[in-house]
Amino acid sequence: MSSPSDIPLAVNGTLMRGLELNGNLTAAGARFLREAATVPEYRLWSIGDRHPAMLRVREGGAAIALEVWSVPAAGLASLLLAEPPGLCIGKVRLADGDETLGVLGEPILCEGQREITKFGGWRAYVAARRTT
């Protein structure tokens, strides 16, 4: 059951269900709400093949698959502090017209990293990487 102080949070990488850092969300008391996608204004990079970083861009963006979770306000800070360096929180525009807080990457984090926007999301990139 969510409380009025719960905050919707869009996640696009290892915090998603079944992935390696999802336990950080559940330990913070977060509850899965739904699968979603961004408006086609984002690009995605693989940071050392450990996790993604998503940036909003003026040109060359695509819709990126993500999940929306309801996070208790008290658990949000501890969740964010456990995120890999260079990831931050900003507003993310969703394809359904919603705007919510979400995990983004600092632009400098993406420099020199592999762009994976064409895969449409972290899960698809990881799946493609396994087959090659």
C-alpha positions in Angstrom: 0.0 0.0 0.0 1.5 3.4 -1.0 1.3 6.3 1.3 0.7 10.0 0.4 4.5 10.6 0.9 5.5 8.0 -1.7 7.3 9.3 -4.7 7.0 7.8 -8.2 10.5 7.0 -9.6 11.3 5.9 -13.1 14.2 3.5 -13.3 15.9 2.4 -16.6 18.6 0.0 -15.6 19.9 -2.3 -12.9 17.2 -1.2 -10.4 14.5 -2.9 -12.6 12.7 -6.1 -11.5 15.0 -9.1 -11.6 18.2 -7.1 -12.1 21.2 -6.8 -9.8 20.3 -3.7 -7.9 16.5 -4.3 -7.6 17.0 -5.3 -4.0 18.0 -1.7 -3.3 14.5 -0.6 -4.3 12.7 -3.3 -2.4 14.9 -2.7 0.7 13.8 1.0 0.6 10.2 -0.2 0.7 9.5 0.6 -3.0 6.6 -1.0 -4.8 6.4 -1.7 -8.6 3.8 0.4 -10.3 4.1 -0.3 -14.1 6.3 -0.7 -17.1 6.5 2.5 -19.2 8.6 4.3 -21.9 9.9 7.8 -22.2 9.0 10.2 -24.9 11.4 9.8 -27.9 13.8 12.5 -26.4 16.4 10.3 -24.6 19.6 8.6 -25.4 21.1 5.7 -23.5 24.7 4.6 -22.9 26.3 1.5 -21.3 28.6 2.5 -18.6 31.3 -0.1 -18.7 28.6 -2.7 -19.4 27.7 -2.5 -15.7 24.7 -0.2 -15.8 23.1 2.4 -18.2 23.0 6.1 -18.1 20.1 8.0 -19.8 20.2 11.6 -21.0 17.5 13.8 -22.5 18.6 15.3 -25.8 17.3 17.8 -28.3 18.1 15.6 -31.3 18.6 11.9 -32.0 16.5 10.6 -29.1 14.4 7.6 -28.9 11.8 6.1 -26.5 13.5 4.2 -23.7 11.8 1.3 -21.8 11.7 1.7 -18.0 9.8 0.9 -14.9 7.9 3.2 -12.5 8.1 2.5 -8.8 6.5 4.1 -5.8 9.2 4.9 -3.3 8.6 6.0 0.3 10.1 9.4 0.8 12.1 8.2 3.7 13.8 5.5 1.6 14.6 7.7 -1.4 17.8 9.2 -0.1 19.3 5.9 0.9 18.3 4.4 -2.5 20.0 7.3 -4.4 23.2 7.1 -2.3 23.6 3.5 -3.2 23.4 4.2 -7.0 26.7 4.1 -9.0 28.7 7.3 -9.2 27.5 9.7 -11.9 23.8 8.8 -11.8 21.4 11.4 -10.5 17.7 12.3 -10.3 15.8 14.5 -12.7 12.4 14.8 -14.2 11.7 12.2 -16.9 8.9 12.7 -19.5 6.9 9.5 -20.2 5.2 8.5 -23.4 1.8 8.5 -21.6 2.1 12.2 -20.9 3.2 11.8 -17.2 6.4 13.5 -15.9 8.1 11.9 -12.9 11.3 11.8 -11.1 13.7 9.3 -12.7 17.3 8.1 -12.7 19.5 10.0 -15.3 23.2 10.1 -16.0 25.5 13.1 -15.8 26.7 14.0 -19.3 30.3 13.5 -18.4 29.6 10.0 -17.3 28.6 9.1 -20.9 31.7 10.5 -22.6 33.7 7.7 -24.2 31.0 5.1 -23.4 29.1 2.9 -25.8 25.8 4.4 -26.9 23.0 1.8 -26.8 20.0 4.0 -27.6 19.2 1.8 -30.7 18.3 -1.1 -28.3 15.5 0.9 -26.7 16.4 -0.1 -23.2 18.9 -1.8 -20.9 17.1 -5.2 -20.8 17.2 -5.4 -24.6 20.8 -4.4 -24.7 21.8 -7.0 -22.1 19.8 -9.7 -24.0 21.5 -8.8 -27.3 24.9 -8.8 -25.6 24.3 -12.4 -24.3 23.5 -13.7 -27.8 26.7 -12.3 -29.3 
